Amino acid sequence: MGSLEEVTVARIAEVEDCSKQWCLAWHHSGGILASCGDDKVVRVWKCTAESPFLECRTKLDSSHTRAIRSVCFSHDGKFLASASFDSTIVIYEKGEDGEFEETNKLEGHESEVKGCAFSPSDEFFATCSRDKSVWFWQLDEEDDFAVSSILQPHTGDVKFITWHPTEDLLLSCSYDFSIRLYKFDGEDWVTHQHIGDAHDGTVWSAAFDATGRRMVTVGEDRVVQLWTCTATPEEGGVRNGKWQKAARCTVAWNSVNGLIAVGGGDESVRVFRVEGTEGEETIQEIAQYTGHEGDVNCVSWHPKDSTLLATASDDGSIRLLRLQL
């Protein structure tokens, strides 16, 4: 059994202030980290080799009027996006000085926006909302975002979205217990596959492995569910390993070493290893961290250092954890 050792704790607020930290995202260089939460601020942190390890470089605090639920970077590092409960998405562009400034505000959702993500090609940008819709935006040559498609396939809030690592294939998770995958058919975005009752409750989060051939989902039913991606939608997603305990809110799959990190309602972070042959995999817990004082809302592996994990929690903190095996 390994361990998750605390590297640093950046407290946005004291626990009693209830300034939840909802989401964090690494820049693809690994040099900076973005975070967001109930305080309506996007923070850009510089990751340093020595103490304090995280230094707040920028506070973007004038763009949203309600809690910010999600942040993400474009793969080319040019853009940072934030999605808010105020129903808007803000795009920040990196300037010559390295700072991010607001350049665009995307509107149209009728309720809280809960997720945003750039496609692997950066040509497309997706958002999801409590209004049960998934929006696809396309980036033009002038760096403007135009609506490409609006889909409302779910019957409940759309909680989370994530892209396939190499293809322009989007996955969404919902309060209706299902997951869906979408592809561009040349004219519009369409549902490629629907997996109903993927969990016995809300599907909170999902992640693909580095190859895109497997994915993992977590849900209200306290299950960490491993799936094998099949050749055709008709074959359906194949459920493999399963681990069950406290409710899981967030999941991240390490693209370097293949380890899975999850966080959830029991204030803990756990790391799992996938074992067994294809079609008969199981997931085994190999490390645990119990230092948070509230639900863990987001976990994110460093893109270069496969032993470094960032976490965001209801306790108002951002933490860096080091995996020791």
Protein Blocks (a to p, Z undefined) as FASTA:
>chain_A
ZZdddfbdcdfbdfklopacfbdcddfklpaccdddfkopacdddddfbdehiacfbdcf
klbcbdcfbdcddfklmaccdddfkopacdddddfkopacdfbdcehiabdcfbdcddfk
lmaccdddfkopacdddddfkopacdfbdcdfbfbdcfbdcddfkbccdddddfkopacd
dddehjaccdfbdcehkbgcddfbdcddfkopaccdddfkopacdddddfbfklopadfb
dddddddfbdcddfklopacdddfkopacddddedjehiaccddfbdcfkbgbdcfbdcd
dfklmmbccdddfkopacdddddZZ
